[in-house]
Amino acid sequence: MGQDRTDDGVLASAGAYFHSVLEASQDCIRVLSRAGLIEYMNLRGRELFEIDDFEGRNRHRYWPDMWPPESRPAVEDALSKALAGGSSSFRALCPTARGNVRWWDTTVSPVLDEAGRVVRVLAASRDVTAAMLAERHRQLLVNELNHRVKNTLAIVQSIAAQSLRNAGVDPAVRRAFEGRLMAIAATHNVLTDENWAAASLRQIVEGSVRPYRNADHEVAVDGPDLMVSPKPAVVMALAFHELAINALKYGALSVPGGEVEVRWTSQPGARLLVTWTERGGPPVARPSRRGFGSRIIELALASELDGEVELDYQPEGLVCTLRAPLGALDRVDAFMALQA
C-alpha cells in the first residue's frame, strides 16, 4: 500500500516540500480537481481508509461517491462551497474500503492560483470514531441517570405526600415541601434539556416564578443570557422558589397589583449582581425568626456562589440582593467531573 506514483502534475508543481508535508500528516489528505475527482491521497489516508488499490479503484473517482447516501449531502455542500472559494467542515460517517465503520471530521478548502482562482480543492479528514463512541456511551449514561433521578423525585414526592397527610401535618407544610421538590424537578428538566452541561439563568428564574404569575400581579424578569452549571443551578432555583413563596404569603404577590422585578447584571471585575425587588404589597417587617427559606437564601446561596446575600425588609417591599463572582456560575461539580 505504498506510494504508487507521483500524481499527474498535482504535486509536481507544488514542489517536494509541499509533498513531504502532506505525506507527514496523520490525517487523510486528498486533492480534488475542479470536477470533484480525486487526484491525490496521501499514504496515511490510504491506511486510514484501508485502501489497497488507490490507482485502480479510487484515483479520478468522484469524491462524494465514496461516501454513503446519508453523508453525501454534507460532502456535496462542502465541495460546492470550496469551489466557490470558501472553506467549511463537517462530521459524517464513511466506512473504510473493508467495511469498517468510521466517523470523520473533514475540512474542505479551495486551492487558489496566483490570480486567486480556484484550481483544486483540498480535503482533510480526521478519524473521530473513538470520540463519537465515547460521546454516545456518555449520553446513554446521562439519559439513564436522568430517568432514575426523575423516578426518585416522583417516589420521594409520593412518599412525602402520603406520610405527611397521614401524620396530620399542617397542609401549608406539605405544600411548602412539595413546592421545593417541584423547584428541584423543574431545574432538573432544564439541565436535562442541556445534557447537564448548564442551565440558563433566565430559565431558572422563570421556572421559579411561573407558578405564581397571574393577571393580578406583574412579574418582570430581565438580564443577560448567563449559563449556570448544575450544582449552583439547583441552589439558585430553590432560593428563587423560596422568595416567590414568601412574596405569595406575605409580600407583593399576596395582594392584587403587587409587582416583583428580578434583574441581574454583570459588573466590572467579573462580578454578578442579582436583585429581587417587590413593590405594591402590604407593609413589610423583618421576621422574628429565620425560617428554612431564609437559610436557603442567605446561607446556602451565598456559600454555593462564594458571594454575599442581603435581605432588606423595606416598608414598601422586600429587596434581596446577591453579589457573587461570575465564575461561580460555571463551577464544575462532582457530577460533571465524573462525566469527563
C-alpha positions in Angstrom: 0.0 0.0 0.0 2.9 2.3 -0.7 3.1 5.4 -2.8 2.3 4.2 -6.4 3.5 7.2 -8.2 3.5 11.0 -8.1 0.1 12.2 -9.3 -0.2 13.7 -12.7 1.4 17.0 -12.0 -0.8 17.9 -9.0 2.1 17.9 -6.5 4.9 18.3 -9.0 4.1 22.0 -9.5 3.9 22.5 -5.7 7.3 21.1 -5.1 8.8 18.4 -2.9 8.3 20.4 0.3 4.5 20.5 -0.1 4.5 16.9 -0.9 6.5 16.0 2.2 4.1 18.0 4.4 1.1 16.1 3.1 2.8 12.7 3.5 3.8 13.6 7.1 0.2 14.3 8.1 -1.5 11.8 10.3 -4.9 12.7 8.7 -6.3 11.7 5.4 -5.4 14.4 2.8 -7.0 14.4 -0.6 -6.5 16.8 -3.5 -9.5 17.1 -5.8 -9.9 18.5 -9.3 -12.5 21.3 -10.0 -14.8 18.5 -11.1 -14.6 16.9 -7.7 -12.4 14.0 -8.8 -9.7 12.6 -6.5 -6.3 13.3 -7.9 -4.2 12.5 -4.8 -4.5 10.8 -1.5 -1.6 10.7 1.0 -0.2 7.3 2.3 -1.7 7.9 5.7 -5.1 8.5 4.2 -4.9 5.2 2.3 -4.1 3.4 5.6 -7.0 5.1 7.5 -9.5 4.2 4.8 -7.9 0.8 4.3 -7.4 1.3 0.6 -5.2 -1.3 -1.0 -5.6 -0.3 -4.7 -5.8 3.5 -4.9 -4.6 3.7 -8.5 -7.0 1.1 -9.8 -10.2 2.0 -7.9 -10.0 5.5 -6.4 -7.9 7.8 -8.5 -10.1 10.0 -10.6 -13.2 8.9 -8.7 -15.9 11.5 -7.9 -15.2 12.2 -4.2 -18.8 12.4 -2.9 -19.4 8.9 -4.4 -17.0 7.5 -1.8 -19.4 8.4 1.0 -22.7 6.6 2.0 -26.0 8.2 1.0 -26.7 9.7 4.4 -23.4 11.6 4.4 -23.3 12.6 0.8 -25.4 15.9 1.2 -22.8 17.3 3.6 -19.9 16.3 1.3 -21.6 17.8 -1.8 -22.3 21.0 0.2 -18.7 21.3 1.4 -17.3 20.7 -2.1 -19.6 23.3 -3.6 -18.5 25.9 -1.0 -14.8 25.2 -1.7 -15.3 25.5 -5.5 -16.9 28.9 -4.8 -13.9 30.0 -2.8 -15.0 29.2 0.8 -13.9 26.8 3.4 -16.1 24.6 5.5 -16.1 21.5 7.7 -18.5 18.7 8.6 -18.6 15.4 10.6 -20.0 12.4 8.8 -20.0 8.6 8.6 -17.9 6.8 6.0 -16.9 3.1 6.2 -13.5 2.1 5.1 -12.8 0.1 1.9 -13.0 -3.0 4.1 -16.4 -2.0 5.5 -15.3 -0.9 9.0 -17.5 1.9 10.3 -15.7 5.2 10.9 -16.7 8.8 11.7 -14.7 11.6 10.2 -14.2 15.3 10.9 -13.4 16.8 7.4 -12.3 20.2 6.5 -12.6 21.3 2.8 -10.7 24.3 1.4 -10.1 25.8 -2.0 -6.6 25.8 -3.6 -6.0 29.1 -5.4 -3.7 30.0 -8.2 -1.7 33.3 -8.3 -4.8 35.1 -9.8 -7.0 33.9 -6.9 -8.9 31.4 -9.0 -9.9 28.0 -7.5 -7.9 25.4 -9.4 -8.3 22.5 -7.0 -9.8 21.5 -3.6 -8.0 20.2 -0.5 -10.0 17.8 1.8 -8.5 16.7 5.1 -10.3 14.0 7.2 -9.5 13.0 10.8 -10.8 9.8 12.3 -13.0 10.7 15.3 -14.7 7.3 15.7 -13.4 6.8 19.3 -14.7 10.2 20.4 -18.1 9.5 18.8 -18.4 6.2 20.6 -17.4 7.7 23.9 -19.9 10.5 23.5 -22.7 8.0 22.7 -21.8 6.0 25.8 -21.7 9.2 27.9 -25.1 10.2 26.5 -26.6 6.8 27.3 -25.4 7.0 30.9 -26.7 10.6 31.3 -30.1 9.5 29.9 -30.3 6.6 32.3 -29.3 8.9 35.2 -31.9 11.4 34.2 -34.6 8.7 34.1 -33.6 7.4 37.6 -33.5 10.9 39.1 -37.0 11.7 37.8 -38.3 8.4 39.2 -36.6 9.1 42.6 -38.1 12.6 42.8 -41.6 11.2 42.0 -41.2 8.5 44.6 -40.0 10.9 47.3 -42.9 13.2 46.5 -45.4 10.4 46.7 -44.0 9.0 50.0 -43.8 12.5 51.5 -47.4 13.3 50.5 -48.7 10.1 52.0 -46.6 10.3 55.2 -47.4 13.9 55.9 -51.1 13.6 55.2 -51.5 10.6 57.5 -49.4 12.2 60.2 -51.8 15.2 60.4 -49.2 17.7 59.3 -50.3 21.2 58.6 -51.3 21.4 54.8 -49.1 24.5 54.5 -46.1 22.5 55.5 -47.0 19.8 52.9 -47.4 22.4 50.2 -44.1 24.0 51.0 -42.3 20.7 50.9 -43.9 19.7 47.6 -43.1 23.1 46.2 -39.4 22.7 46.9 -39.4 19.3 45.3 -41.1 20.8 42.2 -38.5 23.5 42.1 -35.7 20.9 42.0 -37.6 18.8 39.4 -38.1 21.9 37.2 -34.4 22.7 37.3 -33.6 19.1 36.6 -35.7 19.2 33.5 -33.9 22.3 32.3 -30.5 20.7 32.9 -31.6 17.5 31.2 -32.5 19.5 28.1 -29.0 20.9 28.1 -27.4 17.4 28.7 -26.4 18.5 32.2 -23.9 21.0 30.8 -25.5 24.1 32.2 -28.9 25.8 32.6 -29.9 29.3 31.6 -30.3 31.7 34.5 -33.4 33.1 32.8 -34.9 29.6 32.7 -34.1 29.1 36.3 -35.8 32.4 37.4 -38.8 31.9 35.0 -39.3 28.4 36.2 -39.3 29.6 39.9 -41.9 32.4 39.4 -44.1 30.9 36.7 -46.5 29.0 39.1 -47.2 32.3 40.9 -47.9 34.5 37.9 -51.4 35.6 37.2 -53.4 38.6 35.9 -53.3 40.3 39.4 -49.6 40.5 39.6 -46.7 41.8 37.4 -43.5 39.7 37.5 -40.7 41.2 35.4 -37.5 39.2 34.6 -34.6 40.9 32.9 -30.9 40.2 32.5 -28.2 38.9 30.1 -28.2 35.3 28.9 -25.9 33.6 31.5 -25.4 29.9 31.9 -25.2 28.2 35.3 -23.6 24.8 36.0 -25.7 22.1 37.7 -25.0 22.4 41.4 -25.4 26.2 41.7 -28.4 26.0 39.4 -30.3 23.8 41.8 -29.5 26.0 44.8 -30.5 29.2 42.9 -33.8 27.5 41.8 -34.6 26.7 45.5 -33.7 30.3 46.5 -35.9 31.9 43.9 -38.7 29.5 44.8 -38.4 30.5 48.5 -38.5 34.2 47.5 -41.6 33.6 45.4 -43.4 31.6 48.1 -42.6 34.4 50.6 -43.9 37.0 48.3 -47.1 34.9 47.8 -47.7 34.6 51.5 -46.6 38.0 52.9 -45.3 40.2 50.1 -46.1 41.7 46.7 -47.7 38.5 45.3 -50.2 38.3 48.2 -52.4 41.2 47.0 -53.7 42.4 43.6 -51.5 44.9 41.9 -48.3 43.7 43.5 -45.1 43.7 41.5 -41.9 41.7 41.5 -38.8 42.5 39.5 -35.9 40.1 39.1 -32.9 41.7 37.5 -29.3 40.6 37.1 -26.3 42.3 35.5 -22.5 41.7 35.1 -20.4 44.3 36.7 -16.7 45.3 36.4 -14.3 42.8 37.9 -16.3 39.9 36.6 -19.0 40.3 39.3 -22.6 39.2 39.2 -25.4 41.4 40.7 -28.9 39.9 41.1 -31.7 41.9 42.7 -35.2 40.7 43.7 -37.4 43.7 44.3 -41.0 43.7 45.5 -43.4 46.7 45.3 -47.1 47.3 45.9 -47.5 44.7 48.6 -48.5 45.0 52.3 -46.0 46.8 54.7 -43.0 44.6 55.3 -41.2 44.0 58.6 -38.3 41.8 59.4 -39.5 38.4 60.6 -38.8 37.5 64.3 -37.1 34.2 63.4 -35.2 32.8 60.4 -37.0 30.0 58.7 -35.9 27.4 56.2 -36.4 29.6 53.2 -34.3 32.4 54.7 -31.5 30.0 55.5 -31.6 28.7 51.8 -31.4 32.3 50.5 -28.9 33.8 53.0 -26.6 30.9 53.8 -26.8 28.2 51.1 -27.0 30.5 48.1 -24.2 32.7 49.4 -22.0 29.7 50.2 -22.6 28.0 46.9 -21.7 31.1 44.9 -18.9 32.4 47.1 -20.9 35.6 47.4 -23.0 37.8 49.7 -26.8 37.9 50.1 -28.6 40.7 51.7 -32.3 40.7 52.6 -33.5 44.3 53.0 -37.1 44.4 54.5 -38.0 47.9 53.3 -41.6 49.1 54.2 -42.6 49.2 50.5 -41.3 45.7 49.8 -38.6 43.1 50.3 -35.3 43.6 48.3 -33.0 40.7 48.0 -29.5 41.4 46.6 -26.9 38.8 45.6 -23.4 39.7 44.8 -21.0 37.0 43.6 -18.1 36.3 41.2 -19.3 35.4 37.7 -17.0 32.4 37.7 -19.1 30.8 40.4 -21.9 30.2 37.9 -19.6 28.0 35.9 -18.3 25.8 38.6 -17.9 22.1 37.7 -19.3 19.9 40.5 -18.6 16.3 41.3 -21.3 15.1 39.0 -19.8 16.9 36.0 -16.3 15.7 36.9 -17.5 12.1 36.7 -18.8 12.8 33.2 -15.4 14.0 31.9 
